[in-house]
Amino acid sequence: MTSHVKALTVAIVAALVLSACANTVRGVGRDVQQTADAVEDVAS
């Protein structure tokens, strides 16, 4: 493989990994928000 192909492959893999991380963080944020809403509903 040429160095250009290796660099492109690494860039694509990095982009996929980072997009998966972003989705995970977004999902955790939603879960935390839902938990806070549930606690607020019970408290009131």
PDB file of N, CA, C and O in Angstrom:
ATOM      1  N   MET A   1       0.844  -1.189   0.000  1.00  0.00           N
ATOM      2  CA  MET A   1       0.000   0.000   0.000  1.00  0.00           C
ATOM      3  C   MET A   1       0.884   1.244   0.000  1.00  0.00           C
ATOM      4  O   MET A   1       1.935   1.284   0.639  1.00  0.00           O
ATOM      5  N   THR A   2       0.441   2.224  -0.712  1.00  0.00           N
ATOM      6  CA  THR A   2       1.197   3.470  -0.709  1.00  0.00           C
ATOM      7  C   THR A   2       0.877   4.257   0.554  1.00  0.00           C
ATOM      8  O   THR A   2      -0.110   3.983   1.236  1.00  0.00           O
ATOM      9  N   SER A   3       1.703   5.216   0.849  1.00  0.00           N
ATOM     10  CA  SER A   3       1.496   6.018   2.057  1.00  0.00           C
ATOM     11  C   SER A   3       0.207   6.844   1.974  1.00  0.00           C
ATOM     12  O   SER A   3      -0.406   7.140   2.999  1.00  0.00           O
ATOM     13  N   HIS A   4      -0.202   7.213   0.759  1.00  0.00           N
ATOM     14  CA  HIS A   4      -1.439   7.978   0.597  1.00  0.00           C
ATOM     15  C   HIS A   4      -2.648   7.122   0.949  1.00  0.00           C
ATOM     16  O   HIS A   4      -3.586   7.595   1.591  1.00  0.00           O
ATOM     17  N   VAL A   5      -2.625   5.881   0.534  1.00  0.00           N
ATOM     18  CA  VAL A   5      -3.742   4.989   0.830  1.00  0.00           C
ATOM     19  C   VAL A   5      -3.799   4.705   2.329  1.00  0.00           C
ATOM     20  O   VAL A   5      -4.883   4.661   2.911  1.00  0.00           O
ATOM     21  N   LYS A   6      -2.654   4.514   2.950  1.00  0.00           N
ATOM     22  CA  LYS A   6      -2.614   4.287   4.392  1.00  0.00           C
ATOM     23  C   LYS A   6      -3.154   5.497   5.140  1.00  0.00           C
ATOM     24  O   LYS A   6      -3.938   5.351   6.078  1.00  0.00           O
ATOM     25  N   ALA A   7      -2.742   6.682   4.731  1.00  0.00           N
ATOM     26  CA  ALA A   7      -3.201   7.908   5.384  1.00  0.00           C
ATOM     27  C   ALA A   7      -4.708   8.075   5.224  1.00  0.00           C
ATOM     28  O   ALA A   7      -5.389   8.473   6.169  1.00  0.00           O
ATOM     29  N   LEU A   8      -5.229   7.780   4.058  1.00  0.00           N
ATOM     30  CA  LEU A   8      -6.666   7.882   3.813  1.00  0.00           C
ATOM     31  C   LEU A   8      -7.425   6.872   4.667  1.00  0.00           C
ATOM     32  O   LEU A   8      -8.476   7.189   5.225  1.00  0.00           O
ATOM     33  N   THR A   9      -6.903   5.677   4.767  1.00  0.00           N
ATOM     34  CA  THR A   9      -7.535   4.643   5.579  1.00  0.00           C
ATOM     35  C   THR A   9      -7.574   5.057   7.050  1.00  0.00           C
ATOM     36  O   THR A   9      -8.599   4.903   7.714  1.00  0.00           O
ATOM     37  N   VAL A  10      -6.476   5.573   7.547  1.00  0.00           N
ATOM     38  CA  VAL A  10      -6.425   6.034   8.940  1.00  0.00           C
ATOM     39  C   VAL A  10      -7.416   7.175   9.157  1.00  0.00           C
ATOM     40  O   VAL A  10      -8.094   7.212  10.183  1.00  0.00           O
ATOM     41  N   ALA A  11      -7.509   8.092   8.218  1.00  0.00           N
ATOM     42  CA  ALA A  11      -8.430   9.224   8.349  1.00  0.00           C
ATOM     43  C   ALA A  11      -9.882   8.747   8.373  1.00  0.00           C
ATOM     44  O   ALA A  11     -10.686   9.265   9.149  1.00  0.00           O
ATOM     45  N   ILE A  12     -10.225   7.781   7.547  1.00  0.00           N
ATOM     46  CA  ILE A  12     -11.597   7.265   7.509  1.00  0.00           C
ATOM     47  C   ILE A  12     -11.930   6.550   8.811  1.00  0.00           C
ATOM     48  O   ILE A  12     -13.007   6.746   9.374  1.00  0.00           O
ATOM     49  N   VAL A  13     -11.011   5.724   9.286  1.00  0.00           N
ATOM     50  CA  VAL A  13     -11.244   5.008  10.543  1.00  0.00           C
ATOM     51  C   VAL A  13     -11.381   5.999  11.694  1.00  0.00           C
ATOM     52  O   VAL A  13     -12.255   5.836  12.546  1.00  0.00           O
ATOM     53  N   ALA A  14     -10.541   7.011  11.732  1.00  0.00           N
ATOM     54  CA  ALA A  14     -10.619   8.016  12.790  1.00  0.00           C
ATOM     55  C   ALA A  14     -11.965   8.748  12.754  1.00  0.00           C
ATOM     56  O   ALA A  14     -12.562   9.001  13.800  1.00  0.00           O
ATOM     57  N   ALA A  15     -12.437   9.083  11.566  1.00  0.00           N
ATOM     58  CA  ALA A  15     -13.725   9.767  11.434  1.00  0.00           C
ATOM     59  C   ALA A  15     -14.864   8.886  11.943  1.00  0.00           C
ATOM     60  O   ALA A  15     -15.774   9.376  12.612  1.00  0.00           O
ATOM     61  N   LEU A  16     -14.820   7.603  11.634  1.00  0.00           N
ATOM     62  CA  LEU A  16     -15.860   6.692  12.102  1.00  0.00           C
ATOM     63  C   LEU A  16     -15.840   6.551  13.620  1.00  0.00           C
ATOM     64  O   LEU A  16     -16.891   6.543  14.262  1.00  0.00           O
ATOM     65  N   VAL A  17     -14.659   6.442  14.185  1.00  0.00           N
ATOM     66  CA  VAL A  17     -14.540   6.316  15.641  1.00  0.00           C
ATOM     67  C   VAL A  17     -15.049   7.580  16.327  1.00  0.00           C
ATOM     68  O   VAL A  17     -15.783   7.499  17.312  1.00  0.00           O
ATOM     69  N   LEU A  18     -14.666   8.732  15.819  1.00  0.00           N
ATOM     70  CA  LEU A  18     -15.105   9.988  16.432  1.00  0.00           C
ATOM     71  C   LEU A  18     -16.605  10.192  16.303  1.00  0.00           C
ATOM     72  O   LEU A  18     -17.232  10.727  17.217  1.00  0.00           O
ATOM     73  N   SER A  19     -17.194   9.779  15.189  1.00  0.00           N
ATOM     74  CA  SER A  19     -18.646   9.931  15.048  1.00  0.00           C
ATOM     75  C   SER A  19     -19.371   8.994  16.010  1.00  0.00           C
ATOM     76  O   SER A  19     -20.430   9.345  16.530  1.00  0.00           O
ATOM     77  N   ALA A  20     -18.823   7.826  16.248  1.00  0.00           N
ATOM     78  CA  ALA A  20     -19.427   6.911  17.223  1.00  0.00           C
ATOM     79  C   ALA A  20     -19.356   7.514  18.619  1.00  0.00           C
ATOM     80  O   ALA A  20     -20.306   7.391  19.393  1.00  0.00           O
ATOM     81  N   CYS A  21     -18.252   8.158  18.948  1.00  0.00           N
ATOM     82  CA  CYS A  21     -18.115   8.807  20.263  1.00  0.00           C
ATOM     83  C   CYS A  21     -19.143   9.924  20.420  1.00  0.00           C
ATOM     84  O   CYS A  21     -19.742  10.076  21.485  1.00  0.00           O
ATOM     85  N   ALA A  22     -19.342  10.686  19.384  1.00  0.00           N
ATOM     86  CA  ALA A  22     -20.299  11.791  19.454  1.00  0.00           C
ATOM     87  C   ALA A  22     -21.706  11.265  19.700  1.00  0.00           C
ATOM     88  O   ALA A  22     -22.457  11.838  20.490  1.00  0.00           O
ATOM     89  N   ASN A  23     -22.065  10.177  19.028  1.00  0.00           N
ATOM     90  CA  ASN A  23     -23.392   9.590  19.235  1.00  0.00           C
ATOM     91  C   ASN A  23     -23.544   9.059  20.649  1.00  0.00           C
ATOM     92  O   ASN A  23     -24.617   9.175  21.242  1.00  0.00           O
ATOM     93  N   THR A  24     -22.494   8.482  21.191  1.00  0.00           N
ATOM     94  CA  THR A  24     -22.543   7.961  22.555  1.00  0.00           C
ATOM     95  C   THR A  24     -22.732   9.090  23.558  1.00  0.00           C
ATOM     96  O   THR A  24     -23.555   8.979  24.467  1.00  0.00           O
ATOM     97  N   VAL A  25     -21.988  10.161  23.405  1.00  0.00           N
ATOM     98  CA  VAL A  25     -22.102  11.307  24.317  1.00  0.00           C
ATOM     99  C   VAL A  25     -23.492  11.914  24.218  1.00  0.00           C
ATOM    100  O   VAL A  25     -24.084  12.283  25.232  1.00  0.00           O
ATOM    101  N   ARG A  26     -24.010  12.018  23.015  1.00  0.00           N
ATOM    102  CA  ARG A  26     -25.359  12.570  22.824  1.00  0.00           C
ATOM    103  C   ARG A  26     -26.390  11.682  23.521  1.00  0.00           C
ATOM    104  O   ARG A  26     -27.320  12.184  24.152  1.00  0.00           O
ATOM    105  N   GLY A  27     -26.226  10.375  23.407  1.00  0.00           N
ATOM    106  CA  GLY A  27     -27.144   9.438  24.056  1.00  0.00           C
ATOM    107  C   GLY A  27     -27.086   9.531  25.568  1.00  0.00           C
ATOM    108  O   GLY A  27     -28.121   9.473  26.232  1.00  0.00           O
ATOM    109  N   VAL A  28     -25.903   9.673  26.114  1.00  0.00           N
ATOM    110  CA  VAL A  28     -25.749   9.827  27.566  1.00  0.00           C
ATOM    111  C   VAL A  28     -26.428  11.114  28.021  1.00  0.00           C
ATOM    112  O   VAL A  28     -27.081  11.143  29.064  1.00  0.00           O
ATOM    113  N   GLY A  29     -26.276  12.160  27.247  1.00  0.00           N
ATOM    114  CA  GLY A  29     -26.934  13.426  27.581  1.00  0.00           C
ATOM    115  C   GLY A  29     -28.445  13.284  27.635  1.00  0.00           C
ATOM    116  O   GLY A  29     -29.095  13.828  28.528  1.00  0.00           O
ATOM    117  N   ARG A  30     -29.002  12.552  26.678  1.00  0.00           N
ATOM    118  CA  ARG A  30     -30.452  12.320  26.681  1.00  0.00           C
ATOM    119  C   ARG A  30     -30.870  11.510  27.904  1.00  0.00           C
ATOM    120  O   ARG A  30     -31.880  11.815  28.539  1.00  0.00           O
ATOM    121  N   ASP A  31     -30.092  10.476  28.233  1.00  0.00           N
ATOM    122  CA  ASP A  31     -30.417   9.648  29.392  1.00  0.00           C
ATOM    123  C   ASP A  31     -30.384  10.464  30.678  1.00  0.00           C
ATOM    124  O   ASP A  31     -31.265  10.321  31.527  1.00  0.00           O
ATOM    125  N   VAL A  32     -29.385  11.308  30.826  1.00  0.00           N
ATOM    126  CA  VAL A  32     -29.275  12.151  32.022  1.00  0.00           C
ATOM    127  C   VAL A  32     -30.456  13.114  32.091  1.00  0.00           C
ATOM    128  O   VAL A  32     -31.018  13.331  33.165  1.00  0.00           O
ATOM    129  N   GLN A  33     -30.826  13.680  30.971  1.00  0.00           N
ATOM    130  CA  GLN A  33     -31.960  14.610  30.943  1.00  0.00           C
ATOM    131  C   GLN A  33     -33.258  13.899  31.322  1.00  0.00           C
ATOM    132  O   GLN A  33     -34.061  14.435  32.085  1.00  0.00           O
ATOM    133  N   GLN A  34     -33.462  12.703  30.796  1.00  0.00           N
ATOM    134  CA  GLN A  34     -34.673  11.946  31.120  1.00  0.00           C
ATOM    135  C   GLN A  34     -34.712  11.584  32.602  1.00  0.00           C
ATOM    136  O   GLN A  34     -35.769  11.634  33.230  1.00  0.00           O
ATOM    137  N   THR A  35     -33.565  11.222  33.153  1.00  0.00           N
ATOM    138  CA  THR A  35     -33.492  10.903  34.582  1.00  0.00           C
ATOM    139  C   THR A  35     -33.811  12.130  35.420  1.00  0.00           C
ATOM    140  O   THR A  35     -34.559  12.041  36.393  1.00  0.00           O
ATOM    141  N   ALA A  36     -33.254  13.267  35.051  1.00  0.00           N
ATOM    142  CA  ALA A  36     -33.522  14.509  35.781  1.00  0.00           C
ATOM    143  C   ALA A  36     -35.004  14.868  35.703  1.00  0.00           C
ATOM    144  O   ALA A  36     -35.590  15.301  36.695  1.00  0.00           O
ATOM    145  N   ASP A  37     -35.607  14.691  34.537  1.00  0.00           N
ATOM    146  CA  ASP A  37     -37.039  14.970  34.388  1.00  0.00           C
ATOM    147  C   ASP A  37     -37.868  14.050  35.282  1.00  0.00           C
ATOM    148  O   ASP A  37     -38.829  14.495  35.910  1.00  0.00           O
ATOM    149  N   ALA A  38     -37.500  12.772  35.340  1.00  0.00           N
ATOM    150  CA  ALA A  38     -38.236  11.815  36.165  1.00  0.00           C
ATOM    151  C   ALA A  38     -38.111  12.165  37.646  1.00  0.00           C
ATOM    152  O   ALA A  38     -39.094  12.098  38.384  1.00  0.00           O
ATOM    153  N   VAL A  39     -36.919  12.535  38.079  1.00  0.00           N
ATOM    154  CA  VAL A  39     -36.711  12.913  39.475  1.00  0.00           C
ATOM    155  C   VAL A  39     -37.510  14.170  39.804  1.00  0.00           C
ATOM    156  O   VAL A  39     -38.104  14.274  40.877  1.00  0.00           O
ATOM    157  N   GLU A  40     -37.520  15.111  38.884  1.00  0.00           N
ATOM    158  CA  GLU A  40     -38.278  16.346  39.087  1.00  0.00           C
ATOM    159  C   GLU A  40     -39.773  16.052  39.195  1.00  0.00           C
ATOM    160  O   GLU A  40     -40.456  16.647  40.028  1.00  0.00           O
ATOM    161  N   ASP A  41     -40.286  15.151  38.370  1.00  0.00           N
ATOM    162  CA  ASP A  41     -41.708  14.800  38.414  1.00  0.00           C
ATOM    163  C   ASP A  41     -42.069  14.137  39.736  1.00  0.00           C
ATOM    164  O   ASP A  41     -43.132  14.403  40.296  1.00  0.00           O
ATOM    165  N   VAL A  42     -41.192  13.279  40.233  1.00  0.00           N
ATOM    166  CA  VAL A  42     -41.459  12.595  41.496  1.00  0.00           C
ATOM    167  C   VAL A  42     -41.399  13.587  42.657  1.00  0.00           C
ATOM    168  O   VAL A  42     -42.183  13.488  43.601  1.00  0.00           O
ATOM    169  N   ALA A  43     -40.486  14.526  42.591  1.00  0.00           N
ATOM    170  CA  ALA A  43     -40.301  15.478  43.681  1.00  0.00           C
ATOM    171  C   ALA A  43     -41.443  16.485  43.768  1.00  0.00           C
ATOM    172  O   ALA A  43     -41.685  17.058  44.831  1.00  0.00           O
ATOM    173  N   SER A  44     -42.139  16.702  42.671  1.00  0.00           N
ATOM    174  CA  SER A  44     -43.205  17.720  42.711  1.00  0.00           C
ATOM    175  C   SER A  44     -44.578  17.129  42.885  1.00  0.00           C
ATOM    176  O   SER A  44     -45.564  17.863  42.935  1.00  0.00           O
TER     177      SER A  44
END
